[in-house]
């Protein structure tokens, strides 16, 4: 199923995703959903000392949290959340570049959309669209 978003659909999706971040890890990490399209969802996260590892660089775990957040939010868009729940069951990440400050952007795109499993490719980039991390997320879709 391909979604064709108009501006109102896009605004509703972003509002819904940002609403779900209240009182969660996503709020703690200041993750904000900023763009949605027919086949993607993008979120941004500031890079500062709160998401650094001891060497003063973006912590890989923070990148993975960002990737899982955007991929899981995108799965929620594809399912009826009144009837189904989304659970991340596997995530992998290759960190290819370090980052000290600024923002990173995670864009999730579907690789496989089955009835029970969603597989996502998530690219985390910097402000210049240079690759920071490449992640793969598998979500299980469960009845409530």
N, C-alpha and C positions, 0 to 999 in steps of 0.2 A: 504494500500500500504506500503510495507516495502522497504526501500532504502538499497542498498548494496553498501557501499562506498569503493572506492579504495583510495589510498593515494592522487591522484590528485583531486578527488571529495572533499575529506576532506579539502585539502588546499584551494580550490576554495570557499567552504562554509565558512571557517574561515575568508578568505580575505573579502568576501562579508559582513559578519556580522560585522567585525571590521571596514570596510569602512563606514557602516551606522551609526557608533557611533560618527562620526566627528560633532562637534558643537552641541552636545546634552547633556542631563543629563548623559548618559552613559560615555561620555568623561569626564565630570566634576567629576564623581565618580571613574574614572580610571577603568571602567569595560572593560575586555578584553576577547574575546572568544578564548578558548585555545584548545578545543577538540570537535570532532564530530564523531558520529558513526551511525550505521544502525538505532538505535532507541533512540538517545540522542544528546543533545548539552550541553556543559559545558562552563561556563564563570567564571572568577575569579575577585575579587574586594579586594583591600588592605583595611585593617582595621587600621585606624589612627584617629587623632583628627578631621579630616574633615568629618568623618561619625559617630562620637560619639554623644551620647546624653549627657546631663550635668553631669551624674555620671561617665563619662569616658568609657562607654561601647558602643558597636556597636548599633546604632539606629535601631529600628525595621523598620522604614520607609526606611532606606537605604537597609535593607535586602529585603523588599518588592519590592523596585525599581530594585534590582538585579534580583529577581525572575521573575518579569514581563518582564524585558528586555530579559532574556534568553528564556522564554516561547514564547514571541511574535516573537523573531528572528526565533525560530524553526518553528512556524506557517508560517512565510514568506518563509521558505525553501520548505514547502509542497504545496504552491500555486504559480500560475503564477502571479508575482507581476506587470506585465504589465496590467493585467485584474482585479486583486483583491487587496483589502486593508485589513489589519489585525487591529482589534480594541479589546483591552482588555476590557471586560465588567464586570468581577468580579474577585476579588482576595481575598484569605484568607490566613492567616499565623498563625502558632503556633510557638512561639519562646521558645525553650526548654533549651537553654544554652547560656550564655553570652560570649562575646569575646572582648578583649581590643586592641589587635594588631595582626599583621601577615596578613594572607589572608583568605578569605572565598571563597568557590567554590559552584556554583549553577549548578545543573544538572537537565535539564528538560527531562521528558519522557512522551510520549503521553498516555493518558488514553482512550480518545475517539476522533476519527477523523471523523467528519461528513462533509457534504458539506458546512454547514453554521456555525458550531460550532466546536471548538477544545477545549478539556479539557486536561490540563497538570498537572502532579504531579512534583513538583520541590523540591529537597532536597538541602539545603544549609549546607555545612559541613566545618570543619576546615582542617588544614594541616594533621591531624591524622584521617581523615574521620569520626570524631565524629559529630553527628547531632547538628546543631545550630538552624535551622528553617525548618519547613515542610510547604510548600505552595501549594495551588491549584489555578490554573488560568483558566478562561474561556475566549477564544477569539472568536469574531464574525468575519466571513469572508464576506466582502461586495464587490459587484462589484464597480469598479471605475466609 
